[in-house]
Amino acid sequence: MKNLKKLTREAQKTINGGARNKCIDHSDCVVGWCCNRMCVAQACLEA
């Protein structure tokens, strides 16, 4: 365990799957829309 390299928080999120739903624009999402910086299946109503 001592030989393991420490990962950055961004790398950990990517490995754990936490970053796959993050988006800035609709083109970042494979399926669905970008709503509040998260990819969602349905279009959201923006106020």
C-alpha positions in Angstrom: 0.0 0.0 0.0 2.9 2.4 0.6 3.8 2.3 -3.1 0.5 3.6 -4.4 0.5 7.0 -5.9 -1.9 9.6 -4.5 -4.5 10.7 -7.0 -6.0 14.1 -7.3 -9.6 14.6 -6.5 -10.5 15.0 -10.2 -8.8 11.7 -11.0 -10.6 10.0 -8.1 -14.0 11.3 -9.3 -13.3 10.1 -12.8 -12.3 6.6 -11.6 -15.3 6.4 -9.3 -17.7 7.5 -12.0 -18.6 10.8 -10.3 -17.4 12.9 -13.2 -19.3 11.2 -16.0 -22.5 13.2 -15.4 -20.9 16.6 -15.1 -21.3 19.0 -18.0 -21.0 22.6 -19.1 -22.9 22.4 -22.4 -25.4 19.9 -24.0 -22.6 18.6 -26.2 -20.9 17.2 -23.1 -23.7 14.7 -22.5 -23.9 11.5 -24.5 -27.7 11.2 -23.9 -29.9 13.9 -22.7 -29.4 17.5 -21.7 -27.1 19.5 -19.5 -29.2 20.9 -16.6 -27.5 22.6 -13.6 -24.1 21.2 -14.7 -25.4 17.6 -14.6 -26.4 15.4 -17.6 -30.1 14.4 -17.3 -32.4 12.3 -19.4 -35.2 14.9 -19.6 -35.0 18.6 -20.5 -35.1 20.8 -17.5 -37.0 24.1 -17.1 -34.5 26.9 -16.5 -35.8 29.9 -14.6 
